[in-house]
């Protein structure tokens, strides 16, 4: 218990300091286990969607060739594209949800580090703003945030101790960054062309785009699959490390 204040009218003795709660006792730690599970599920959905897209691409290409050759009509072409289109929709929806949940999850991780008196370079706001600042697609700021969060989540370093800065960053952070930040650049130029064709109302434009970009589509889907898998292991490992640091399971 803190020392009681001096009685009214008396001058505090030399060296007396009134008790003030520290940040770690004044601000509750935020739970991340529920968000972690949701992110891992969405990553599984994203991986399945990317795999389905890769598997259904050859069939979509065959249908596109048949449509261009005039052996099938618009209705048959659209019907043949249904599995590929559904897989694309599934992957896209999972991606949007992942973006939102990742920002909330990472914000809580950084906020907990501050509550535990970790002196961080990246404030909680960077868990959101870092994804939108240049150089955008490269995700350099998120990579740096993940790296610092990994080091700060070291459960062997007590609150207020800066020895966590001496830790190394898990290779999972760099693998994630390569697959999410660097590899997609290879597909950006062709991807813009493909997306334009997909939004076209002309079935002929869509068919020609699919036929011309079979290799790109399969490569992009496999890269997305690898990225989802890498991110799955990064989130799971960082969450386990962070939950051990905060004692979240013990606080249930």
Number of C-alpha atoms within 10 A of each C-alpha: 4 8 9 8 12 12 8 7 6 8 9 13 8 6 5 11 10 11 11 9 10 11 12 16 11 10 14 12 20 16 19 20 17 9 17 21 14 15 24 19 15 22 26 17 19 26 24 17 25 27 21 21 27 22 17 19 23 18 15 24 21 16 23 27 19 16 20 18 10 10 11 14 13 13 10 14 21 17 12 18 19 14 18 22 18 14 21 18 14 19 24 15 14 20 17 11 14 19 13 12 17 18 20 16 22 25 19 19 28 26 21 25 24 21 22 23 17 22 17 16 10 17 14 21 13 19 23 17 12 20 19 13 15 11 12 13 15 19 20 18 20 25 20 18 22 27 19 20 20 24 21 30 25 19 17 11 16 14 19 15 12 14 14 21 16 9 13 11 17 15 11 20 22 18 16 22 22 17 20 22 20 15 16 18 14 11 15 13 10 13 17 11 12 21 12 12 19 17 10 12 9 11 19 15 18 18 24 17 19 24 19 14 16 16 14 16 20 19 14 21 23 19 19 22 24 19 23 25 18 21 22 21 16 21 22 16 14 23 22 16 18 24 18 16 20 22 13 15 10 8 8 6
